[in-house]
């Protein structure tokens, strides 16, 4: 089985995230033993940031590292486990809010939550981002794809 970095590289939709992780000196960490849970924004999610944001972050490795670590939680947390939480402490140090959103009006009490693990996760919110793909296994953790870049305060 591959590491988080190897899985993300093979997926081909995390080029910006991987470039940022390299610039912030986090590739070795994300290739390390872990386990880690990463809420991974796609290239499309990074493209939604205001013009110049990515370039500014790449020029400020300290801030870039904070932003990236705000997407990572220590331990291996499945989407099913995350759905039972209200928050989680990131490696950056701040808490992220975890909730079930209203996308499609699914929620924890909806029978689909138990019946269809492929769809229910689309209601899982991390701050104001939705999980678009969950439980991508890696040998040192798990990746949950999100549709927005999370920015720490």
N, C-alpha and C positions, 0 to 999 in steps of 0.2 A: 504494500500500500504506500502511496505517496504522501509527502508532507503537505501542509497547507499551501506553501509557496508553489510546489510542484503541481498540485491540483489546480490552483488559480492560474498558473502559466498554461497548462493544458486546455483550460476552459476557453482562453482567448478573449474573454470579455472583461478582464481585470488589468489591462495594460497600464492604465493610469495609476491604479492602486499599487501595482508592483514597482513602477517607476518611483512613486512617492516613497514606498517602503525602502527601496534601495537608497534614495537620497537621504532618508532619515536614519539610515543605519539599522534598519529593523529586519532585514532579510534573514540574518543569522538567528535572530530571536524566533521568527516565525517558522524557521526550519528546525528549531530546537525541539527539545523533548516535550515541552508543554505539560499537559494538554491545554489547548486554548480554544476558545469559541470566538470566531471572528464574524462580525456583522459587516459583510463585504459589499461596498458600493461598486456598481459596475462602471464601465467607462461612460455609459449613458448618464448615470447618476452624477458623475464628476462634471460632465458637460453642462449640467443644469446649474452649476455654481455661477455666480456673477462673473462676468468677463474679468480676467486678470487674477482671479482668486488662486487658481492652481499655480500660476507663475509666481505669485507673491509667496505662496507657501513653500515652493521649491527653493526659493531664495532665503528662506528662514527655517533652517533645519530643526531648530528647537520647537517652534510653533507647529511645524509639520509633524514632528514626532508626537506632540500632544494630541493633535487631531487624529492621527492614525491609532494611537493607543486608546483613544476614546471609543474605538470600534472593537476593542478586544477585551474579553473577559477571561479570567483564569479559570481553568477547568473545562470539561466537556459538557456543554449544556445543550441538550436536544431541544427542538422547537416545542415538543410536548412538555418538557420540564419548564422551559421559558414561559410558556403560556400560563403556568401556575404562579409565576412571580409577578411582582409589581415593579421591581427594580433590580438592578445588578450593578455592582461596583466594577468599573473598568480598570484596566492597567494604567490608565492616565490618572486615576484617583477619584474621579467624579462618578456619580451614579447615572445610569441611563434608565429612563422610564420604560417599562414593559407593560403593554396592555393589549387587549383584544379590540381592534377597531371595528368600524361599522361597514367596511367594504363588503358588499353583498349581504349585509345584515346577519352574518354568521357570528356566533359567539360561543363561549364555552358550554352553554346549555343546549345549543342546537345539536340534534342527533348527528349532523354531518361532522361535528368535531370528533366524535368517536369513530364514525363510519368511513370517513374519507380524509385520511391524513395528507393527501396530495393537495386538497383544496382549502381545508380549514386554516392552514398556516398563512394564507393570503390575508387573513384578518389580524395577524400578529403584528403589532406595531412596536418599533423601537424608537422612542421619542416620537417624532412625526414622520418616520419612514415606515413603509410596509415591507415585510419579508416577502419576496417574490419567488424564492426557491429556498427550501429548508433542508437541513440534515445532509449536507454534502460531506461525506466522511473523508477524513485524512488520518494518517497514522498518528499524528500529534494533535488531533482535535477535530473540530467540526466547523463548517462554513455555512452561514445563512446569508443569502444574497438579499441586499436591500436596495430600494429604489431612490435613495437620497443619501447624500453625505451628511454625517452627523458632525456638528460643530460644538465643541465644548464651550462653556461660558468663560 
